[in-house]
Amino acid sequence: MSAPHKNKTLATFLALVLGGLGVHRFYLKSGYDRLGVLHLCNVPIAGLVYGVGQAPNPFWVLLPLLISYIIACIEALVIGLTPDDKWDAAYNAGSGRSSHSHWIVVVLVVITALLGGTLLIATLARLFDLLYTGGAYG
């Protein structure tokens, strides 16, 4: 019986859209994955921050999820930029099929770079605003 074929375009899309929850990790590893569970654990951590804090700033509640999505954007870039032969060696060794990436992967990588860079810069700016000025700028 051959192993299932892992689609690089789908994995890049999952990392971009649902990467903060680790869905792409579960797709690639076919079940239990420690890093996927770590991504998923950020949801209850955000709930704990909300529950423990006395009317906390929404940024502090969302910070674990923001960090998880930033990491997922980096993973989406790595997945999307992996050459097809190395992708097949890592994830499709037993499938008997080879991958042929199309222009959709390039579009996803560009969107990921734009979204991930914006998210990273905005998160750092808000973090420094809260830490050094107490939120004086917003």
N, C-alpha and C positions, 0 to 999 in steps of 0.2 A: 504494500500500500504506500502510495507516495504522500509526502508531506504537503500541506496546503501551500499554495503560492501566495506570497505576501506582496501586495501591490504598493510600490513606492509612492505613487501619487495619493492613494488613499491614506497611507501612513502620514504623509506630509500634511494633508488636509485635516486629519484627526488631531495632529499635534498643534496645528494652528487654531482650530475651532474649540476642541475639547481637551487640549493639552494640559490645562490647569487641573483637570480632574484625573489625568493619567490614562485616558482612554487609548491613546496611541501606544502606550507601553503594554497594555493588556492585549491590544491587537497584535503587536509584534512578538510578544512572548507567549501568546496563546494560553492565557490564564494568569496564574499568580506571578507577580513581579514586585520585588521589594520597592523599587523606585516608583512604580505605579501606585502602590499602596501609600507611599510617602506623599505623592501628589494628592491622593484622595483624602488623606488625613488632614489636609489644610482646611477642609470644610468644617469639621468639628473644632479645630483650633480657632478658626474665626468666630465660631459660636461661643467658645469659651472666653475669648477676648471681649465679646459683646456682653456676655453674662456676668463676668467678673467686674468689668469696669462700670463706674457710675456715670452713665451717659457719655461713653467714650467718643472721641472724634471718629467719624466713619472711616477715616484713613487707616487708623490703627486696627479697626475690625477687618478691613479689606487687605491689609498688608500681607498676611500669609498667602492669600489667593493671588495677589499681584506678583509676589515673588515666584509662586508656582507657575504662573502664566509667562513670566519672563524666561524662566528656565525652559518651559515648553517651547517658546519661540526659538531659543537657541537649539533645542533638539530638532525642531522642524527644519531649521537651516541645515543642520548636519545631515538629516535624513534626505532632504531635497537635493543637496549638493553631492551626495555619495554617488560615485560612478556606478552604472548598472552592473558591471561585472563584479565589483566589490559588494554591491547590494545582494546580488544572487548568491555569492559565496557565503555571506553572513546569514541571510534569511531564507533563501530558496535552494539550499543545497540538495534537498531531497525531493524537490517538486517536479523535476524533469522539464521545467519551462524556463525560459530566459525573459528578463525584463527589457522593455523598450520604452524608455521615458519619452514623453512628448512635451510640447510647449506648455502644457497645463502646469507641469512641475515648476517651470521657470516662473510663470505668473504667481504661483503659490509662494515661491521663494522670495520674490520681490515684495509681495504683500506682507509676508512674514517679516522681512527686514524693515519695512516701513512701520508696521504695527508694533513690532518688538522694540525698535529703537525709540519710537514715540512713548511707549509704555515705560521703558527704562528711564528715559530722561524726565518724564512727568513724575514718576515715582521718586526719583532722586531729588528733584526740585521740591516736591511737597515734603519729603522727609527732612531735608535741610531746613525748610521753612518752619516746620513744627519744632525741630530740635533747637535751632539757633534763635528764632524770633518768637517762638510760642504761637505761631500761626498768625502773625501780624499781617501777612499778605493774603489772607483768605480764609 
